[in-house]
C-alpha cells in the first residue's frame, strides 16, 4: 500500500493499493479514529477530516477468522491551507467528479441562494430507496446511481447533497451515526462560520427528526 501525501495541504491524501475484506486501514488522530475496509478500486482519496496535526495510519491484515495483524504504519504531520480544505474535495465516501456535479448545478441550482436551492433540489427530485436500504447495509454511498435513479439510502442522499455543496465551494460533511437507536447519515454544512445540520432523508420522507443525533464518524 502506497501513500501519496502531496495533496495533504488540501486536506486529503491518496492511497494506492486495494483495501479488501482481508485488509483494513485505521486512521488515528488524537482521540478520533476511522477504519476503512472493502473500498473499491486500486486508489482512493482519504480525507484528513480531523483537522491539522499528527495522523497515524495503520495497515491491518486478516490472519485468522476475525483476527487482524498490523503489518505496517505511517505518520503524517498534516498542515492545511485552512480548516475548510478536507470538506471541499471528493473522497472515498463522497466520490464524484466536477463534470458530473456541474451537470446538476447548472441545470437546477439557483446561484442566488446555494443553501436553500440545494436542499429544495434534493428534497423535490429524490426519493428514499427502501429496497436498497434493506438489501445493502453499510455500503459505500453511490452518488452516480442515486442521481440516475433519483433514489438513495440515507448515505446516498447525504453524499449527493455534500457533493453538490462542495462543488459550489461550500464546505460540507457527510456525517454517519445514530438517531435514537437507528443507524443513519445526514449532512453538516458551513454557513456564515457555523456548522448547520440538514437531514435529506427526514425531509424527503416528511418526518420530524426523532431522538438525538449522535455522531459516530464523518467524511
C-alpha positions, -999 to 999 in steps of 0.1 A, spaced: 0 0 0 14 34 -11 6 67 4 7 99 -17 7 128 7 14 155 -19 -22 169 -15 -22 169 23 -23 207 24 -57 204 6 -70 181 34 -66 147 17 -42 120 7 -43 93 -19 -38 56 -11 -27 32 -38 -35 -5 -34 -67 -24 -27 -82 -24 7 -104 -55 6 -121 -77 31 -87 -91 42 -72 -57 50 -81 -26 69 -67 9 71 -70 25 105 -66 63 107 -59 79 141 -56 115 152 -58 124 189 -90 108 202 -105 103 168 -102 74 145 -119 58 115 -114 24 98 -116 19 60 -124 -16 46 -138 -31 14 -131 1 -5 -134 -3 -43 -106 4 -67 -68 4 -67 -65 40 -55 -88 63 -35 -88 95 -15 -87 95 23 -99 128 39 -79 144 68 -112 153 84 -99 156 120 -80 188 113 -44 197 111 -19 178 132 -3 144 136 -21 115 118 -11 79 122 -21 53 96 -21 15 105 -25 -13 80 -41 -45 93 -43 -78 75 -66 -107 83 -45 -137 95 -73 -158 111 -110 -156 114 -118 -121 128 -81 -117 138 -60 -90 122 -23 -82 125 -7 -48 120 17 -51 90 27 -15 87 22 21 97 28 56 86 28 90 103 19 124 88 21 159 102 -8 174 83 -8 212 77 -37 227 58 -42 260 39 -73 264 61 -96 242 82 -122 240 54 -100 221 30 -110 185 39 -146 194 33 -143 209 -2 -130 179 -22 -141 145 -33 -131 115 -12 -137 77 -9 -171 83 8 -181 114 -12 -170 102 -46 -178 125 -76 -161 144 -104 -166 180 -112 -182 174 -146 -209 151 -131 -219 176 -104 -217 206 -127 -244 190 -148 -267 191 -118 -256 225 -106 -261 244 -139 -294 227 -145 -312 230 -112 -293 252 -87 -300 289 -83 -268 307 -76 -286 334 -56 -291 311 -27 -270 279 -28 -282 268 6 -320 266 1 -320 257 -36 -297 227 -30 -320 215 -2 -350 220 -24 -335 202 -53 -326 171 -33 -360 170 -14 -381 176 -46 -363 154 -71 -352 123 -50 -369 95 -30 -358 71 -4 -347 37 -17 -363 12 7 -352 -18 -13 -315 -8 -14 -317 0 23 -330 -35 31 -306 -54 8 -274 -34 13 -264 -24 48 -234 -1 55 -223 0 18 -203 29 3 -225 57 -9 -232 56 -46 -238 92 -59 -239 82 -96 -266 56 -90 -286 79 -68 -286 106 -95 -296 83 -123 -324 65 -104 -334 95 -83 -334 71 -54 -310 66 -25 -304 54 10 -297 79 37 -260 77 29 -265 81 -8 -288 111 -3 -264 127 22 -234 121 0 -252 136 -30 -260 168 -11 -225 171 2 -210 166 -33 -232 194 -47 -223 219 -20 -186 211 -22 -187 217 -60 -202 251 -52 -173 259 -28 -194 254 3 -177 232 30 -199 202 38 -196 169 58 -212 135 53 -220 125 89 -227 90 100 -241 80 133 -273 73 151 -307 90 155 -320 73 186 -313 36 180 -313 39 142 -282 39 121 -283 70 99 -265 95 77 -270 132 74 -252 164 64 -235 194 81 -227 225 60 -208 256 69 -229 288 67 -215 321 79 -189 303 100 -213 280 117 -219 243 110 -256 236 104 -274 203 100 -295 191 71 -311 156 71 -322 149 35 -339 116 43 -360 131 71 -370 160 48 -378 137 18 -400 114 40 -416 143 57 -407 131 91 -398 151 121 -364 145 135 -368 120 163 -343 114 190 -308 128 195 -283 128 167 -252 110 178 -222 114 156 -200 83 150 -178 95 121 -177 120 93 -161 124 59 
